[in-house]
Amino acid sequence: MPFAGNFDRDSQYDDVGVYRASNKTKYVDLEHNGSTDGTGPGGTAGENCYPVVISTPWGDTIDIFCEGTWWAKDPDSQY
């Protein structure tokens, strides 16, 4: 499932990513070149997981919602 936001904290909402529930991993492209610049775990392997972008004054975060449970990112990481 694709998502977009301001994950590198440069005030531009131009970063993209993909969440793959099959391996419970988020992939983020911050350089806009089609290559993965970072990955992160989240959620449980299953069909009912969705990435949710949360906007904050310090940049956006990607949380994963799986079957009634939120999997929040590490607040000290960029994505």
PyMOL CGO cylinders between C-alpha atoms (Angstrom):
from pymol import cmd
from pymol.cgo import CYLINDER

trace = [
    CYLINDER, 0.00, 0.00, 0.00, 1.50, 3.37, -0.99, 0.3, 1, 1, 1, 1, 1, 1,
    CYLINDER, 1.50, 3.37, -0.99, 1.75, 6.46, 1.21, 0.3, 1, 1, 1, 1, 1, 1,
    CYLINDER, 1.75, 6.46, 1.21, 3.27, 9.96, 0.96, 0.3, 1, 1, 1, 1, 1, 1,
    CYLINDER, 3.27, 9.96, 0.96, 4.31, 12.72, 3.36, 0.3, 1, 1, 1, 1, 1, 1,
    CYLINDER, 4.31, 12.72, 3.36, 7.13, 14.86, 4.73, 0.3, 1, 1, 1, 1, 1, 1,
    CYLINDER, 7.13, 14.86, 4.73, 9.31, 12.18, 6.30, 0.3, 1, 1, 1, 1, 1, 1,
    CYLINDER, 9.31, 12.18, 6.30, 12.70, 13.90, 5.90, 0.3, 1, 1, 1, 1, 1, 1,
    CYLINDER, 12.70, 13.90, 5.90, 11.45, 17.04, 7.69, 0.3, 1, 1, 1, 1, 1, 1,
    CYLINDER, 11.45, 17.04, 7.69, 12.27, 19.47, 4.85, 0.3, 1, 1, 1, 1, 1, 1,
    CYLINDER, 12.27, 19.47, 4.85, 8.78, 21.08, 4.90, 0.3, 1, 1, 1, 1, 1, 1,
    CYLINDER, 8.78, 21.08, 4.90, 7.91, 19.56, 1.51, 0.3, 1, 1, 1, 1, 1, 1,
    CYLINDER, 7.91, 19.56, 1.51, 5.32, 16.82, 1.21, 0.3, 1, 1, 1, 1, 1, 1,
    CYLINDER, 5.32, 16.82, 1.21, 7.17, 14.95, -1.52, 0.3, 1, 1, 1, 1, 1, 1,
    CYLINDER, 7.17, 14.95, -1.52, 8.42, 11.73, 0.09, 0.3, 1, 1, 1, 1, 1, 1,
    CYLINDER, 8.42, 11.73, 0.09, 6.85, 8.43, -0.89, 0.3, 1, 1, 1, 1, 1, 1,
    CYLINDER, 6.85, 8.43, -0.89, 6.78, 4.93, 0.47, 0.3, 1, 1, 1, 1, 1, 1,
    CYLINDER, 6.78, 4.93, 0.47, 5.17, 1.53, 0.36, 0.3, 1, 1, 1, 1, 1, 1,
    CYLINDER, 5.17, 1.53, 0.36, 3.99, -0.73, 3.18, 0.3, 1, 1, 1, 1, 1, 1,
    CYLINDER, 3.99, -0.73, 3.18, 4.09, -4.47, 2.50, 0.3, 1, 1, 1, 1, 1, 1,
    CYLINDER, 4.09, -4.47, 2.50, 2.01, -6.43, 5.00, 0.3, 1, 1, 1, 1, 1, 1,
    CYLINDER, 2.01, -6.43, 5.00, 3.42, -9.73, 3.68, 0.3, 1, 1, 1, 1, 1, 1,
    CYLINDER, 3.42, -9.73, 3.68, 6.77, -9.02, 5.34, 0.3, 1, 1, 1, 1, 1, 1,
    CYLINDER, 6.77, -9.02, 5.34, 5.65, -6.31, 7.82, 0.3, 1, 1, 1, 1, 1, 1,
    CYLINDER, 5.65, -6.31, 7.82, 7.98, -3.68, 6.34, 0.3, 1, 1, 1, 1, 1, 1,
    CYLINDER, 7.98, -3.68, 6.34, 7.75, -0.01, 5.34, 0.3, 1, 1, 1, 1, 1, 1,
    CYLINDER, 7.75, -0.01, 5.34, 9.96, 1.17, 2.45, 0.3, 1, 1, 1, 1, 1, 1,
    CYLINDER, 9.96, 1.17, 2.45, 10.62, 4.92, 2.09, 0.3, 1, 1, 1, 1, 1, 1,
    CYLINDER, 10.62, 4.92, 2.09, 12.22, 6.88, -0.79, 0.3, 1, 1, 1, 1, 1, 1,
    CYLINDER, 12.22, 6.88, -0.79, 13.44, 10.25, 0.52, 0.3, 1, 1, 1, 1, 1, 1,
    CYLINDER, 13.44, 10.25, 0.52, 15.72, 11.09, -2.42, 0.3, 1, 1, 1, 1, 1, 1,
    CYLINDER, 15.72, 11.09, -2.42, 12.98, 10.75, -5.08, 0.3, 1, 1, 1, 1, 1, 1,
    CYLINDER, 12.98, 10.75, -5.08, 15.14, 8.46, -7.20, 0.3, 1, 1, 1, 1, 1, 1,
    CYLINDER, 15.14, 8.46, -7.20, 13.21, 5.19, -7.05, 0.3, 1, 1, 1, 1, 1, 1,
    CYLINDER, 13.21, 5.19, -7.05, 15.59, 3.61, -4.52, 0.3, 1, 1, 1, 1, 1, 1,
    CYLINDER, 15.59, 3.61, -4.52, 14.76, 2.74, -0.93, 0.3, 1, 1, 1, 1, 1, 1,
    CYLINDER, 14.76, 2.74, -0.93, 16.44, 5.11, 1.52, 0.3, 1, 1, 1, 1, 1, 1,
    CYLINDER, 16.44, 5.11, 1.52, 15.09, 3.42, 4.60, 0.3, 1, 1, 1, 1, 1, 1,
    CYLINDER, 15.09, 3.42, 4.60, 12.96, 0.60, 5.86, 0.3, 1, 1, 1, 1, 1, 1,
    CYLINDER, 12.96, 0.60, 5.86, 11.16, 0.03, 9.10, 0.3, 1, 1, 1, 1, 1, 1,
    CYLINDER, 11.16, 0.03, 9.10, 9.14, -2.71, 10.75, 0.3, 1, 1, 1, 1, 1, 1,
    CYLINDER, 9.14, -2.71, 10.75, 5.50, -2.34, 11.61, 0.3, 1, 1, 1, 1, 1, 1,
    CYLINDER, 5.50, -2.34, 11.61, 2.34, -4.31, 12.05, 0.3, 1, 1, 1, 1, 1, 1,
    CYLINDER, 2.34, -4.31, 12.05, 1.61, -7.97, 11.74, 0.3, 1, 1, 1, 1, 1, 1,
    CYLINDER, 1.61, -7.97, 11.74, 1.69, -10.00, 8.57, 0.3, 1, 1, 1, 1, 1, 1,
    CYLINDER, 1.69, -10.00, 8.57, -1.85, -10.00, 7.36, 0.3, 1, 1, 1, 1, 1, 1,
    CYLINDER, -1.85, -10.00, 7.36, -4.29, -8.59, 4.88, 0.3, 1, 1, 1, 1, 1, 1,
    CYLINDER, -4.29, -8.59, 4.88, -5.90, -6.05, 7.22, 0.3, 1, 1, 1, 1, 1, 1,
    CYLINDER, -5.90, -6.05, 7.22, -2.96, -3.67, 7.72, 0.3, 1, 1, 1, 1, 1, 1,
    CYLINDER, -2.96, -3.67, 7.72, -2.92, -0.09, 6.47, 0.3, 1, 1, 1, 1, 1, 1,
    CYLINDER, -2.92, -0.09, 6.47, -0.29, 2.67, 6.61, 0.3, 1, 1, 1, 1, 1, 1,
    CYLINDER, -0.29, 2.67, 6.61, -1.54, 5.91, 8.18, 0.3, 1, 1, 1, 1, 1, 1,
    CYLINDER, -1.54, 5.91, 8.18, 0.48, 9.13, 7.80, 0.3, 1, 1, 1, 1, 1, 1,
    CYLINDER, 0.48, 9.13, 7.80, 0.30, 11.32, 10.92, 0.3, 1, 1, 1, 1, 1, 1,
    CYLINDER, 0.30, 11.32, 10.92, 1.34, 14.97, 10.44, 0.3, 1, 1, 1, 1, 1, 1,
    CYLINDER, 1.34, 14.97, 10.44, 3.14, 16.74, 13.29, 0.3, 1, 1, 1, 1, 1, 1,
    CYLINDER, 3.14, 16.74, 13.29, 5.00, 20.07, 13.51, 0.3, 1, 1, 1, 1, 1, 1,
    CYLINDER, 5.00, 20.07, 13.51, 8.26, 18.07, 13.53, 0.3, 1, 1, 1, 1, 1, 1,
    CYLINDER, 8.26, 18.07, 13.53, 7.56, 16.07, 10.38, 0.3, 1, 1, 1, 1, 1, 1,
    CYLINDER, 7.56, 16.07, 10.38, 5.28, 13.23, 9.43, 0.3, 1, 1, 1, 1, 1, 1,
    CYLINDER, 5.28, 13.23, 9.43, 5.24, 9.75, 10.89, 0.3, 1, 1, 1, 1, 1, 1,
    CYLINDER, 5.24, 9.75, 10.89, 3.99, 6.48, 9.44, 0.3, 1, 1, 1, 1, 1, 1,
    CYLINDER, 3.99, 6.48, 9.44, 1.94, 4.34, 11.78, 0.3, 1, 1, 1, 1, 1, 1,
    CYLINDER, 1.94, 4.34, 11.78, 0.44, 1.01, 10.80, 0.3, 1, 1, 1, 1, 1, 1,
    CYLINDER, 0.44, 1.01, 10.80, -3.11, 0.00, 11.73, 0.3, 1, 1, 1, 1, 1, 1,
    CYLINDER, -3.11, 0.00, 11.73, -3.61, -3.79, 11.81, 0.3, 1, 1, 1, 1, 1, 1,
    CYLINDER, -3.61, -3.79, 11.81, -6.85, -5.46, 12.81, 0.3, 1, 1, 1, 1, 1, 1,
    CYLINDER, -6.85, -5.46, 12.81, -7.69, -2.98, 15.58, 0.3, 1, 1, 1, 1, 1, 1,
    CYLINDER, -7.69, -2.98, 15.58, -4.12, -2.40, 16.80, 0.3, 1, 1, 1, 1, 1, 1,
    CYLINDER, -4.12, -2.40, 16.80, -1.85, 0.61, 16.15, 0.3, 1, 1, 1, 1, 1, 1,
    CYLINDER, -1.85, 0.61, 16.15, 1.84, -0.01, 15.49, 0.3, 1, 1, 1, 1, 1, 1,
    CYLINDER, 1.84, -0.01, 15.49, 3.51, 3.37, 16.07, 0.3, 1, 1, 1, 1, 1, 1,
    CYLINDER, 3.51, 3.37, 16.07, 6.93, 4.25, 14.78, 0.3, 1, 1, 1, 1, 1, 1,
    CYLINDER, 6.93, 4.25, 14.78, 9.87, 5.04, 17.01, 0.3, 1, 1, 1, 1, 1, 1,
    CYLINDER, 9.87, 5.04, 17.01, 9.49, 8.80, 17.74, 0.3, 1, 1, 1, 1, 1, 1,
    CYLINDER, 9.49, 8.80, 17.74, 13.28, 9.27, 17.47, 0.3, 1, 1, 1, 1, 1, 1,
    CYLINDER, 13.28, 9.27, 17.47, 13.51, 7.89, 13.92, 0.3, 1, 1, 1, 1, 1, 1,
    CYLINDER, 13.51, 7.89, 13.92, 12.73, 9.86, 10.77, 0.3, 1, 1, 1, 1, 1, 1,
    CYLINDER, 12.73, 9.86, 10.77, 10.07, 7.50, 9.42, 0.3, 1, 1, 1, 1, 1, 1,
]
cmd.load_cgo(trace, "trace")
